[in-house]
Amino acid sequence: MRVRDTNEILLQVEGVALSFGGVRALKDVSFNVRKGEIRAIIGPNGAGKTSMLNVVNGFYHPDRGTITFKGRTRDRMQPFEAARGGIARTFQNVALFKGMSALDNIMAGRTLKVRRGLLWQALRCGPALREELEHRHRVEEIIDFLEIEAIRKVPVGRLPYGLQKRVELGRALAMEPDLLLLDEPMAGMNLEEKEDMSRFIVDVNNQYGTTIALIEHDMAVVMDLSDRVAVLDHGVKIADGTPDEVKNNHAVIEAYLGVAH
């Protein structure tokens, strides 16, 4: 059963503008993400989608506008502060430690959960050892959830692309985020891999109660998974609503979906 409170706003983006030199990537964009929902952000290439995610988790600082997350309003935040506050992220291009195993990559997602200092960790005894075992137990649960037990000890650089994307999702889940940002989670996948990833995204939302905001070009995936969809075009929000409302919106059809003849 999906955990959802449609009246509670987890993330509010208000009037965000972002420029790179003379190029305006985002122009007064506003939208919200409700607790427990799957929220999609779509648009053609160059629409500003990834820039928007980069603003949300602190990689970019907007020229103007505010981000309110869990009731805290800010206009500037560093990525580590966003992560510590409960925002996790996957990337369009897989960003893993290729020489490390799938297990160790997912363990890296527990870094912000470590309470013991470096000395305790080096000694690996007493409270530090108990904490490490707790983290490993949590990571093993994620490995089981994502059905990657067979490749847990394999260096991720040797894994097929679809499994690398699954490991990256596992690392993000290890952070136990309130908001999970997925940047094109289906990119480069075949049909079977897309079906698996879609299932895992729905299960993360249903079983963990994790709020998800995703960018995706596969419109069948977007329309099937999402509760609400925001559409950007050249940095401007041109539509926002349910999947049915968006796919029947004339501005969206012209800008992104293509006009039917």
ABEGO torsion letter per residue (X at the ends): XBBBBAABBABBBBGBBBBBEABBABBGBBBBBBBGBBBBBBEBBGAGAAAAAAAAAGABBBABEBBBBGGBBBABBBAAAAAAAGBBBBBABBBBBAABBAAAAAAAAAAAABABBAAAAAAGBEAAAAAAAAAAAAAAAAAAAAGAAAAAABBAAABBAAAAAAAAAAAAAAAGBABBBBBGAABGBBAAAAAAAAAAAAAAAAAAGBBBBBBBABAAAAAAABABBBBBBGGBBABBEBAAAAAABAAAAAAAAEBBX
